[in-house]
Amino acid sequence: MRRRAAPVLLAALASLAGTATAQGTAAPPRSVHRAQTEELADELLRETDDAREAAQLGDRLFPERAPGLQALTTPSIDPDFIVFGYLQSESQVFHTRWNALTHVGSRFVGFDSSGLLTGTSAFTGRSSYLKSGGAAEAAGVKVILVVNNFDDGGGGDIETVMTSPGLRATLAGEIADLLAADGYAHGVSMDLEFSWGASVRDGVSAFMATLRSELDLVDPALELSIYTNAIFSATQWDFDAVTGITPSIDYMLYSMYDWATGLTAHAISDFDNCLGSTRMHAYLDDGLPPEKLVPVISAYSRRWNGTAVYNGVGSSSSSSGFTDALYDVTLNPGSGGPYPESYETGDEAGWYAWSDGTPHVRTWEGLEGFELEIRHALSMQDPNGTWSGRRLGGVGFWSLMWMAETSSIDPRTGGAVSRTRTYPHVYQLCQEILSAPGTTRFAIEGFEGLDFRWRDPNESPDTTGDTDGDSARALVATPSGPGGPVSSTNAMRVGVDLESGGANAVVFAHEVLASPLASSVTDLNAAAAHFDATTELRAFVHTDTSIPGYVVRMLAIDAKGELEASPPLPLVRSGWRRLVWDLTDAGAVAARTTSEPAFDDGDGVLDTAGGGARDLGFFGFVVEGSGAIDAEVTFDEVTYEHRDPGGRRYVVNELRYADPDRELVEIHGPAGPLPRGLVLRTFRGSDGAVVASVERD
């Protein structure tokens, strides 16, 4: 759904925000997190159908397992990097892409002027997915307590506590005790926002040292971090490498937002501003090592009324999701959409305009901006050159809530449902950019938690032969045995209970819903994953026994919304097997007839725009054959990997560019002539413009 603020809250937001200039040089608002909390109000506590189903399942949600029988799943992100996702709301927790995260920050827990924690139920009463035995633990994702306070004025909570040694000790003890009493917690992040002077600054540094000591008494492995504002102030922060905050913390979460909170339609995470000499650079100069710097990127968008241009002055700005922006520029038919998108190089911001009688502008990161900002963690860009080439600690996102929509249309019924559509694009970028060097295969689904978009197969209109409707899915401990996944905790078991003696099929699919903005348009952005036509898909498949006469196939959605299927894997023996689908093999695509109103029948061709367009989506599996059976098929670790058509891989092997008159590019590939149509392009680094293009005749 689109998240619109009520007028009274917009007024409050404007008073907090201040005004950013067209260049984004004014200070960001005192508290972006506070502004969004007020703007969204009760929506942050909204309960979805998925939450109600999880509550009904209760203790049966996650499989029981004997302690020590299996190791936790190994996260797919390189251990040198952090991918920190703030919750803000738990509405999307059931659909989190666990493989792409290393840390999840809890909903806010506060403290008062006595140094006592408040609202601790946000942590102690959190979803079972984030507790011991839940999806986060199964995936090896750390759960971090986030303690915040926005009362930063003179005599407020922050000043009162941070200038008192006794109150600092009280608060540190409260936090340590809360973590010590928890069955699955890995540390605390302090979110103190943001306006104070030198005495509070020194108190914050002293508090972090005290808190570090208290955490060490519980467990030295507990992490400590702090969230900071985008513009460094020496009267607010001391990151001296010996006497400041730096020795106490494991990492600092740097706010890349919000350069767009005033009336000017501007970039949210304005990248060139964030790299300025008083921004990230200043924290590093103050003593923070780059490896402890974790930039937090805006996963939300902002909309202004009354203007149709970037840096135009509008009114009534409000926050919406990354999802809203991507939907508008790809699928939204309203007001003449989808809307053409522009990109502001330097700011690294996507933006677009439309009119419904009133002009509007929305800015967001754009997929290009997200990719550039995530890649920044690999090698620091520093305008002064001091820190260039140093890796950062990773990235964070405010917040995971903005990557999902909680109101949808069920294409099967045409009715409105409070079911979640998660967009996987940013998760996939994190895996592809921040996985360990040499990683080429990336996760679509590890089934460490129950994502409720994986619907029971008896609900699919393409399931046939299940006359009593009892074919169902359940999360189970990963079956043992040779040939299975080497790093997995949970898997998905599908009960295949078919009574018909004829041709039967059980479809186990990741539900693709529609937006309330256009009920007839399937929201393909919310597929389980997106990839291009030069991809190989794999999944582990397990059966306890042979199932003669039955096969399993993968299902994918192409750019025309047609359903296509992989070659069959016969279920002729028990144990683990691998189902593999090389999309570059045209002969490996089978047409699939479907009764799903969201899709069209397949034609045996994966229609795509080509050129690397990631316009194919993973849908699920079908188990089909003939005759009545009662069996179980278990799926695990669905992954994708790039494939070069025909195995013909060409790479740039050597460059010589110092002398413009003697430039050389050496291309390495298989023996024989270069294929016709192969193009070599060179780009200008400053603006991405094509400098030269050489095509094989």
RAJOLIN-V320995 format. One record per helix or strand. SS is the DSSP state (~ for helix, > for strand). FROM is the first residue (numbers start at 0). LEN is the number of residues. If there is no record, write none. Layout:
# RAJOLIN-V320995
ss=SS from=FROM len=LEN
ss=SS from=FROM len=LEN
This chain:
# RAJOLIN-V320995
ss=~ from=6 len=11
ss=~ from=31 len=14
ss=~ from=48 len=12
ss=> from=76 len=1
ss=> from=81 len=5
ss=~ from=92 len=3
ss=~ from=97 len=3
ss=> from=102 len=3
ss=> from=108 len=3
ss=> from=116 len=2
ss=~ from=120 len=4
ss=~ from=127 len=3
ss=~ from=134 len=5
ss=> from=141 len=8
ss=~ from=156 len=6
ss=~ from=164 len=16
ss=> from=186 len=6
ss=~ from=197 len=21
ss=> from=222 len=6
ss=~ from=245 len=3
ss=> from=250 len=5
ss=> from=263 len=1
ss=~ from=270 len=4
ss=~ from=279 len=6
ss=~ from=289 len=3
ss=> from=292 len=6
ss=> from=299 len=6
ss=> from=312 len=1
ss=> from=314 len=7
ss=~ from=321 len=9
ss=~ from=333 len=3
ss=> from=341 len=3
ss=> from=348 len=7
ss=> from=358 len=6
ss=~ from=365 len=13
ss=> from=393 len=5
ss=~ from=399 len=4
ss=> from=403 len=2
ss=> from=407 len=2
ss=> from=415 len=2
ss=> from=420 len=2
ss=~ from=424 len=10
ss=> from=434 len=1
ss=> from=440 len=5
ss=> from=453 len=1
ss=~ from=456 len=3
ss=> from=463 len=1
ss=> from=472 len=5
ss=> from=489 len=9
ss=> from=502 len=8
ss=> from=513 len=2
ss=> from=517 len=5
ss=~ from=523 len=3
ss=> from=529 len=2
ss=> from=534 len=9
ss=> from=549 len=8
ss=> from=561 len=4
ss=> from=568 len=2
ss=> from=574 len=8
ss=~ from=585 len=3
ss=> from=589 len=2
ss=> from=599 len=1
ss=> from=615 len=11
ss=> from=628 len=14
ss=~ from=644 len=3
ss=> from=650 len=6
ss=~ from=659 len=3
ss=> from=663 len=5
ss=> from=678 len=5
ss=> from=689 len=6
